[in-house]
Amino acid sequence: MADEKRLSALRKQIDDIDSKLLELISARAQCASEVAEVKGGDADAVYYRPEREAQVLRAVKAANPGPLSDEEIARLFREIMSACLALEKPITVAFLGPEGTFTQAAALKHFGHSAISAPLSAIDEVFREVASGAANYGVVPVENSTEGVVNHTLDSFRESTLSICGEVELRIHHHLLIGPNTRPDNITRVYSHPQSLAQCRKWLDAHLPNVERVPLNSNAEAAKRVIGEWSSAAIAGEMAETLYELTPLYQNIEDEPDNATRFLIIGREPVPPSGDDKSSIMVSVKNQPGALYTLLEPFRKHGVDLTRVETRPSRTATWSYVFFIDLVGHSEDDNVRLALEEIAAVVAELRVLGSYPRAVL
């Protein structure tokens, strides 16, 4: 009886808290509606502010008293902000599709479920959709912790004037999925994206050594294909599993347990400093002795931390290369600004692809 009384009191307390939460969330949503009214007369008004949202999520994580984890608290606030932003002005987010891809999962993680998703079939299509104004933002993969950089994304920046305005880091878990027509002991081929097949290479060698591996444009396409087929399986994630109602035969088959992919958010407007930022630049160096030293020395001189340096062949000359560099700090920070000014004076071309908040979620 004592336990029943205590449970009853706790339920009453939860009901009271839920009522207060509802009242506060509604008040926040009303503020968002009023913001929309204030901005409604300005055709150039910016509704989504990446630096502002990053600051809010960082503050929430810093003030979190528990028992929920910082990550869980930030995720809850992300959805509240997503719903409130939709009241101001719904935003459309293009991503590398089809539905059920890890890129869609990254888009939802960053923008929340109230954003309008627009799946596209290729990375360059995502760039074009955002550049044309058909989508407000785009989400594209840029590097995987196991397989490295996504060259198609880097190459797309050469022909685009879009800015990087955010990043998302997503833990990648691969599952072996089958449809209703496939027996687990009769799998003859496995479909997946080439990167996913590579990330599960050791597992496949050990468990399905004689099974044909068929690369497709996306994991979601692989999952969709096995629905009506016999003797086939797909390597894909939980979102594709749920969307296409497949059965997970084996879970977490990636070779590296800390397998993760980094995605970039692309848009048409630069992002002001948020207080904890990164910048990405593209540099074409002159073909001369000491060119690499000349490029990197200003970063050391001004104390700028580099987090990634990638090279891609230049399309203007044989054996000439373009450098893609990620660094800590915003292009408006004094040390970053001074380093970039020195570099711009000695290289063939320097372009800031974007300064943006470091991933919070």
RANORZI-V111673 format. One line per field, one symbol per residue. ss: DSSP state (A for helix, B for strand, O for the rest). psi: psi as a letter, one per 30 degrees, with the letter a starting at -180 (. if undefined). burial: + if it has 9 or more other C-alpha atoms within 8 Angstrom, else -. A space follows every 50 residues. Layout:
ss: ???
psi: ???
burial: ???
//
This chain:
ss: OAAAAAAAAAAAAAAAAAAAAAAAAAAAAAAAAAAAAAAOOOOOOOOOOA AAAAAAAAAAAAAOOOOOOAAAAAAAAAAAAAAAAAAAOOOBBBBBOOOO OAAAAAAAAAAOOOOBBBBBOOAAAAAAAAAAOOOOBBBBBBBBOOOBBO AAAAAAAAOOOOBBBBBBBBBOOOBBBBOOOOOOOOOOBBBBBAAAAAAO AAAAAAAOOOOBBBBBOOAAAAAAAAOOOOOBBBBBOAAAAAAOOOBBBB OOOOOOOOOBBBBBBBBOOOOOOOOOBBBBBBBBOOOOOOAAAAAAAAAA AOOOOBBBBBBBBOOOOOOOBBBBBBBBOOOOOAAAAAAAAAAAOOOOBB BBBBBBBOOOO
psi: eeeeeeeeeeeeeeeeeeeeeeeeeeeeeeeeeeeeeefffjfgkkekje eeeeeeeeeeeefjflfkleeeeeeeeeeeeeeeefeejkkkjkljaakg lfeeeeeeeeflffljkjklflefeeeeeeefffkellkkkelkfefalj eeeeeffeglglkkgllkkkkjkkkjklaffkkfghkflkklkeeeeefg eeeeeeehfgkkjjklfleeeeeeefeglkgllkjaaeeeeeeghlkjek lhgkekfgklkklkkkafklklkffillkklkkjlkilkgeeeeefeeee eghkkkfkkkkkkkgfkkhklkkkkklklkffkeeeeeeeeeeffflekk kjfkklkkke.
burial: ------------------------+--++--++-++-------------+ +--++-++-++--+-----+--+++-++++++++++++-+++++++++-+ ++++++++++++++++++++--+++++-+++---++++++++++--+--+ --+++++----+++++++++-++++++++-++----++++++++-++-++ +-++------+-+-++-++++++--++-+-+++++++++++--+-++++- +-+++---++++++++++-++-++--+++++++++-----+--++--+++ -+-+-+--+--+-+-----++++++++++++---++++++-+++--++-+ -+++++++--+
//
